[in-house]
């Protein structure tokens, strides 16, 4: 048991007067490539990261779900059978909407919320909020795997991904796709998840970063964003309008060969939104093929092209993100792009280990020169997906009711 896990269990005991039944965790994610393609039923290539959200969960003797966290002591408490009424009346708000939304969504996927036991949830997170690393999916998935175990639901990982997406769409109010939840649930060490967002088929793609002596550097601009607000929803609406005008159910059905017809049919803005999705889908496929045949050193230009497309066609970058990308590329990164929904958040740079320090220093200097807030920089390691936390032999001395 890690120190953070032990501290979280102790906090639960203090708050509830009883030890939790276990601790579960789920990672944030970095999307290597494939932005705004997921809700267009396209392709994405994210990976789970080594920054995780933990939830300590313990069953109650009633039908109440009570959630609190290490970052906000104010609990949210509802009877499980009241969650739907609270959802439709807009009373599930703030960060607690994510775990409560998961419980509601599990009810839509077969859990009888009138019969399952209540539960205490205490949440702790090391995933930066608002940085485009999907702190929301980390919360959703940690809660989903915990309740799936505690309520004996036996839902599969793809089904749990759908649970998280439903919670985010219908309770939080963010019209996101399924990529974030899938990456956080299906991730494996030193690998990315190649996900077909239409069929939900997934394949693990080895990245080979360690033998190539490469690192993924996250540059958090500290410009926060929110998927529940206008820009993200506007882009999704443009994609849906473009697909309708082109006579297809989703932009997934179009290829680069359809761009000339799209240019004739669509207005300029809608055309550029559609062009981004079509070309980004192709870039994801090309990245997977390049990783499998040439390795990670050969994907830099694809990352660069992705950023240009998001900047110019989808128009979701910011001056801060552009500065981070351009500076990283000028000081040794082999490729860089903004990652996440856009309008703030983080950029990623694929950097040879020998140039990491140089890139970090140069980026911070560039921001200082323009009198911008100092960005936060850190590397992330492709990691395993959501799981129940294991116990160590030391922790096993705590008593028989500890984790298995």
C-alpha positions in Angstrom: 0.0 0.0 0.0 1.4 3.4 -0.9 1.6 6.2 1.7 -1.2 8.1 -0.1 -3.4 5.0 0.0 -2.8 4.5 3.7 -3.5 8.1 4.4 -6.7 8.0 2.4 -7.9 4.9 4.3 -7.2 6.6 7.6 -9.1 9.7 6.5 -12.1 7.5 5.7 -12.0 5.9 9.1 -11.9 9.3 10.7 -14.8 10.7 8.6 -17.0 7.7 8.8 -16.0 5.8 11.9 -15.3 2.6 10.0 -12.6 1.4 7.6 -13.3 1.4 3.9 -13.8 -1.9 2.1 -11.1 -1.0 -0.3 -9.3 1.7 -2.4 -9.6 1.9 -6.1 -7.7 4.2 -8.5 -7.9 5.4 -12.1 -5.3 7.4 -14.1 -5.7 10.6 -16.1 -4.7 10.3 -19.7 -2.7 12.1 -22.4 -4.0 11.9 -25.9 -1.0 11.3 -28.1 -3.1 12.1 -31.2 -6.7 12.1 -32.3 -8.4 15.2 -31.0 -12.2 15.8 -31.3 -12.5 12.6 -33.4 -14.0 10.5 -30.6 -17.5 12.0 -30.6 -17.4 11.9 -34.4 -17.0 8.1 -34.1 -13.5 8.2 -35.4 -10.1 7.0 -34.1 -8.0 8.1 -31.1 -4.6 7.1 -29.7 -4.5 8.1 -26.0 -2.5 6.5 -23.1 -3.1 6.3 -19.4 -0.6 8.3 -17.3 1.1 7.8 -14.0 -1.0 10.4 -12.2 -4.1 8.9 -10.6 -7.3 9.5 -8.7 -8.0 7.3 -5.7 -11.3 6.6 -4.1 -11.7 4.8 -0.8 -15.1 3.2 -0.7 -17.1 1.5 2.1 -20.6 0.1 2.1 -23.3 1.6 4.3 -26.3 0.0 6.0 -28.7 2.2 4.1 -29.4 3.4 0.5 -27.4 6.6 0.8 -24.4 7.6 -1.3 -22.1 10.1 0.5 -19.1 11.6 -1.3 -16.4 13.8 0.0 -12.8 14.5 -1.0 -9.4 15.6 0.3 -9.8 18.8 -1.8 -13.3 19.7 -0.5 -14.5 18.6 2.9 -18.1 19.5 2.1 -20.0 16.2 1.6 -22.7 15.6 -1.0 -25.2 13.1 0.2 -28.3 11.6 -1.6 -30.4 8.6 -1.4 -29.5 6.5 -4.4 -33.2 6.4 -5.5 -33.3 10.2 -5.6 -30.4 10.6 -8.0 -32.5 10.8 -11.1 -34.8 13.5 -9.6 -31.7 15.4 -8.5 -30.2 15.0 -12.0 -33.3 16.2 -13.9 -33.7 19.2 -11.5 -30.1 20.3 -12.0 -29.2 19.8 -8.3 -26.1 17.6 -9.0 -23.5 20.3 -9.4 -19.8 20.9 -8.8 -17.1 18.2 -8.6 -19.5 15.8 -6.8 -21.6 15.5 -10.0 -18.9 13.2 -11.4 -19.1 10.4 -8.8 -22.9 10.9 -8.2 -23.4 10.8 -12.0 -21.5 7.5 -12.2 -23.8 6.0 -9.6 -26.8 7.2 -11.6 -25.4 5.9 -14.8 -24.7 2.5 -13.3 -28.5 2.5 -12.6 -29.0 3.0 -16.3 -26.7 0.0 -17.0 -28.5 -2.5 -14.9 -27.8 -1.7 -11.2 -31.0 -1.6 -9.2 -30.5 1.6 -7.1 -33.4 0.6 -4.9 -31.7 -2.6 -3.8 -27.9 -2.0 -3.8 -26.4 -0.9 -0.5 -25.4 2.7 0.2 -21.8 3.7 0.0 -19.3 6.2 1.4 -16.8 7.6 -1.1 -13.7 9.6 -0.3 -11.8 10.9 -3.3 -8.2 12.1 -3.6 -6.5 13.0 -6.9 -3.0 13.7 -8.3 -4.4 14.5 -11.8 -4.1 18.2 -12.5 -7.5 19.8 -13.0 -8.1 21.9 -16.1 -4.9 20.8 -17.8 -6.4 18.6 -20.5 -5.4 15.4 -18.8 -8.9 14.2 -18.1 -9.1 14.6 -14.3 -12.9 14.1 -14.8 -12.6 10.6 -16.3 -10.1 9.6 -13.6 -12.8 10.4 -11.0 -15.5 8.7 -13.0 -13.5 5.5 -13.6 -12.2 5.2 -10.1 -15.7 5.4 -8.8 -17.0 3.1 -11.5 -14.6 0.3 -10.8 -15.2 0.6 -7.1 -19.0 0.4 -7.4 -18.8 -2.3 -10.0 -16.9 -4.4 -7.5 -18.8 -3.5 -4.4 -22.2 -3.9 -6.0 -21.1 -7.1 -7.9 -22.3 -5.7 -11.2 -19.7 -7.6 -13.4 -19.7 -4.9 -16.1 -16.9 -5.1 -18.6 -14.3 -2.3 -19.1 -16.0 -1.1 -22.3 -19.3 -1.0 -20.5 -17.8 1.0 -17.6 -16.4 3.5 -20.2 -19.9 4.0 -21.5 -21.1 4.5 -17.9 -18.5 7.3 -17.4 -19.4 8.9 -20.7 -23.1 8.8 -19.8 -22.4 10.5 -16.5 -20.4 13.2 -18.1 -23.0 13.8 -20.9 -26.2 13.6 -18.9 -25.2 14.7 -15.4 -22.2 17.0 -15.7 -23.5 18.3 -19.0 -20.3 18.0 -21.1 -20.9 16.6 -24.6 -17.7 14.5 -24.6 -16.9 11.3 -26.4 -15.8 8.0 -25.0 -12.0 8.4 -25.4 -11.1 9.6 -22.0 -12.9 6.9 -20.1 -11.6 4.2 -22.4 -8.0 5.3 -22.1 -8.2 5.4 -18.3 -9.7 1.9 -18.1 -7.8 0.1 -20.8 -4.3 1.6 -20.5 -1.2 -0.6 -20.2 2.4 0.2 -19.3 4.5 1.8 -22.1 1.6 1.5 -24.5 -1.2 3.5 -26.0 -4.8 2.5 -26.7 -5.8 2.6 -30.4 -9.6 3.0 -30.1 -12.3 2.8 -32.7 -14.9 5.1 -31.2 -17.7 3.6 -33.4 -17.2 -0.1 -32.8 -15.4 0.4 -29.4 -12.8 -2.1 -30.5 -9.4 -1.3 -28.9 -5.9 -2.5 -29.5 -2.9 -1.9 -27.3 0.0 -0.3 -29.3 3.5 -0.5 -27.7 5.1 3.0 -27.7 8.7 2.0 -27.0 9.5 5.3 -25.4 12.0 3.9 -22.8 14.2 2.0 -25.2 14.1 5.0 -27.6 15.2 7.3 -24.7 12.2 9.6 -25.3 9.8 11.3 -22.8 6.5 12.9 -23.1 6.7 16.3 -21.5 3.4 18.0 -20.4 3.4 21.7 -20.5 0.4 22.9 -18.5 -0.3 26.5 -19.6 -2.4 27.0 -16.4 -5.2 28.4 -18.6 -8.1 26.4 -17.3 -10.9 25.2 -19.5 -14.2 23.5 -19.1 -15.9 21.0 -21.5 -19.3 22.0 -20.2 -19.0 25.5 -21.6 -19.5 26.9 -25.1 -16.5 26.3 -27.3 -16.5 22.5 -27.1 -20.2 22.3 -27.6 -20.0 24.6 -30.6 -17.3 22.5 -32.3 -19.4 19.4 -31.8 -22.4 21.1 -33.2 -20.4 22.2 -36.3 -19.3 18.6 -36.8 -22.8 17.3 -36.6 -24.0 20.0 -39.0 -21.2 19.1 -41.4 -22.0 15.4 -41.4 -25.7 16.2 -42.0 -24.9 18.4 -44.9 -22.6 15.7 -46.4 -25.4 13.1 -46.0 -23.6 10.9 -43.5 -24.4 9.8 -40.0 -21.0 10.9 -38.7 -17.8 12.3 -40.0 -16.2 8.9 -39.6 -17.8 7.9 -42.9 -15.8 10.5 -44.8 -12.2 10.3 -46.0 -9.7 12.8 -47.5 -11.2 11.9 -50.9 -14.4 13.7 -49.8 -12.7 17.0 -49.0 -13.3 18.6 -52.5 -17.0 17.8 -52.3 -17.1 19.1 -48.7 -15.5 22.4 -49.8 -18.2 22.9 -52.4 -21.1 22.1 -50.1 -20.1 23.6 -46.7 -19.5 27.2 -45.6 -15.8 28.0 -44.8 -16.0 27.5 -41.0 -17.9 24.2 -41.2 -15.6 23.0 -43.9 -12.5 23.6 -41.8 -14.0 21.9 -38.8 -14.8 18.9 -41.0 -11.4 18.9 -42.6 -9.7 18.7 -39.2 -11.7 15.6 -38.2 -11.1 13.9 -41.5 -7.4 14.5 -41.6 -7.0 13.9 -37.9 -8.5 10.4 -38.3 -6.0 9.7 -41.0 -3.2 11.0 -38.8 -4.2 8.6 -36.0 -4.0 5.6 -38.4 -0.7 6.8 -39.8 0.7 7.2 -36.3 -0.2 3.7 -35.4 1.4 2.3 -38.5 4.5 4.4 -38.0 4.9 3.3 -34.4 4.6 -0.4 -35.5 7.0 -0.1 -38.4 9.5 2.7 -37.5 9.1 3.5 -33.8 8.4 6.6 -31.8 11.2 8.7 -33.3 9.3 8.8 -36.6 6.0 10.3 -35.4 7.1 13.9 -34.8 5.7 15.4 -38.0 2.3 13.8 -37.4 2.1 15.5 -34.0 3.1 18.8 -35.5 0.5 18.5 -38.3 -2.1 17.7 -35.7 -1.4 20.9 -33.8 -1.5 23.0 -36.9 -4.9 21.5 -37.8 -6.3 22.2 -34.3 -4.9 25.8 -34.4 -6.0 26.7 -38.0 -9.0 24.5 -38.9 -10.6 23.6 -35.6 -9.5 26.9 -33.9 -9.2 25.5 -30.3 -5.6 26.4 -29.5 -4.6 29.5 -27.6 -1.5 31.8 -27.9 -0.1 30.1 -24.8 -0.5 26.7 -26.3 1.1 27.8 -29.6 4.0 29.3 -27.7 4.6 26.1 -25.7 4.5 24.0 -28.9 6.7 26.3 -31.0 9.3 26.8 -28.2 9.5 23.0 -27.5 10.0 22.3 -31.2 12.7 24.9 -31.5 14.7 23.5 -28.6 14.8 19.8 -29.3 11.4 18.2 -29.2 10.8 15.9 -32.2 7.1 16.8 -32.2 4.6 18.7 -30.2 0.9 19.5 -30.0 -1.8 20.8 -27.8 -3.8 17.9 -26.1 -7.3 17.8 -24.7 -10.4 19.7 -25.6 -8.7 23.0 -26.2 -9.3 26.6 -25.2 -6.5 26.2 -22.6 -5.0 23.3 -20.8 -1.8 21.6 -21.8 0.5 20.8 -24.7 2.6 17.7 -25.0 6.1 17.4 -26.5 7.9 14.2 -27.5 11.4 15.0 -26.4 14.7 13.1 -26.4 15.7 12.6 -22.8 19.0 14.5 -23.4 17.0 17.7 -24.3 14.4 17.6 -21.6 16.0 20.2 -19.4 16.7 22.5 -22.3 13.1 22.4 -23.5 11.7 23.0 -20.0 14.0 26.0 -19.4 13.3 27.4 -22.8 9.5 27.2 -22.5 9.5 28.9 -19.1 11.8 31.6 -20.4 9.5 32.2 -23.4 6.5 32.6 -21.1 8.4 34.9 -18.8 9.5 37.1 -21.7 5.9 37.6 -22.6 4.9 38.2 -19.0 2.7 35.1 -18.9 2.1 32.9 -15.9 4.8 30.3 -15.5 3.7 27.0 -17.0 3.9 23.8 -15.0 6.0 21.2 -16.8 6.4 17.5 -15.9 6.9 14.2 -17.7 4.3 11.5 -17.8 4.8 7.8 -18.2 2.3 5.5 -20.0 0.7 3.5 -17.2 -1.8 0.8 -16.4 -5.5 1.5 -16.3 -8.1 1.7 -13.5 -7.8 -1.0 -10.8 -8.2 -1.9 -7.2 -5.1 -0.9 -5.2 -3.0 -3.8 -4.0 -1.9 -4.2 -0.4 1.8 -4.6 0.6 3.0 -7.0 3.2 3.5 -4.0 5.6 -0.1 -2.9 5.3 -1.3 -6.4 5.8 -0.4 -6.1 9.4 -3.2 -3.6 9.9 -5.8 -6.3 10.3 -8.0 -8.9 8.5 -10.4 -6.3 7.0 -7.7 -4.7 4.8 -7.6 -5.0 1.1 -7.1 -8.4 -0.5 
